[in-house]
Amino acid sequence: MATAFWDRGRDGEAQAAGGFWASGHSPTLIAAFLYFDLAFMVWVLLGPLAPDIAAALGLSPAQKGLMVAVPTLAGAGLRVVNGLLVDRLGPKRSGAISQLIVIFGLLAAWMLGVTSFAGTLALGVILGFAGASFAIALPLASRWYPPEHQGKAMGLAGMGNSGTVLAALFAPALAALYGWNAVLGLACIPLLIVFLLYMALAKDAPGAPAPKRLAEYLAPLRQADAWWLMAFYAVTFGGFVGLAASLPIYFTDRFALSTVHAGYATAACVFAGSLVRPMGGALADRIGGVRALSVVFLLAALALVGVSLSAGFVGALACFVAAMLALGVGNGAVFQLVPQRFTAEIGVMTGLVGMAGGVGGFYLASSLGLAKQWTGSFAPGFLIFATLALAALAGLTIVKHGWRARWGTAAGVRI
């Protein structure tokens, strides 16, 4: 990736300017953000609509949890596919294909209707293509930027996860006005606008790595560092997206909020996590990703324990906001580390790490539904995920000294 940047022949100009915005390609960064933002909006769309869908179709708590979890699992698997496509077709073309699949899938669901639990699961798989945008938008932007600006570039592009705020804010209100099925068709309008902007603004960076044989794409999995990064992101991003999808159900079931008010509460939590993602990347650039993640895992665990112990709405909301702030910083911090270790494999590593994040989100969302059905409370699900955050902190403590010694110095940035 660093080679791709410096091979553009603008070495002197970028170094003279000395700033982040002068060091890369701003239109592509904006296009990546917009694509990611709207993709994330529809990726978690079933979460804000879940109370209405469950009432219409008579779903159990476990079915509701699985319904909102399937898009995260589908997105997890498809991120690997998109990571491969990025390295073979280029990020821009891969993103265009993915966007068209989502738009036509939502149009079909709107026109044909979703009338069964199986239908919601099929729709969830289509929405997984939106979640897989992660493996496209991040390398699309990051390949334009040098190592010292990777945290900021990945953080700004990754701030597109703020699209989950749009879903929480507008989907319940639109469903109340027009019905939840109509929301699927209405979502296609902003998606089409962003697709057109994306095609006009985005540009693949020159000097991209040459395509490899299929087996070579999975070579990073032979290295323990890849598995550690995947595990850390399963906690940070898995916690973020799992909560984003599940909080509308939690607030309506736990505190009897209306779907619209549950959407507002969810939006407040998700906005906190989305806002700080680029700050997490910038913080990791400054103090090191390892140090930032150490604080993140501890604070996230404490906040989730607080959620499980909270008896009132205000206390639970405050704990969720704290958890989302920590997890948002963690998302940016992980992706400050990934390109430092796997520069040449950034496309496939973005897919692999993103896949792990989706798996973490699937686990959290589905486990909360199961906990509610089996125990009558969401608390066990939150406590187990808090334990996973502490386990991630223990793992980070084990590997951090080796990382700093082996590849931190070579990368020339803080690890």
Secondary structure, 3 states (H helix, E strand, C coil): CHHHHHCCCCHHHHHHHCCCHHHCCHHHHHHHHHHHHHHHHHHCCHHHHHHHHHHHHCCCHHHHHHHHHHHHHHHHHHHHHHHHHHHHHCHHHHHHHHHHHHHHHHHHHHHHCCCCHHHHHHHHHHHHHHHCCHHHHHHHHHCCCCHHHHHHHHHHHHHHHHHHHHHHHHHHHHHHHHCHHHHHHHCHHHHHHHHHHHHHHCCCCCCCCCCCCHHHHCHHHHCHHHHHHHHHHHHHHHHHHHHHHHHHHHHHHHHCCCHHHHHHHHHHHHHHHHHCHHHHHHHHHHHCHHHHHHHHHHHHHHHHHHHHHCCCHHHHHHHHHHHHHHHHHHHHHHHHHHHHHCCCCHHHHHHHHHHHHHHHHHHHHHHHHHHHHHHCCCHHHHHHHHHHHHHHHHHHHHHHHHHHHHHHHHHCCCC
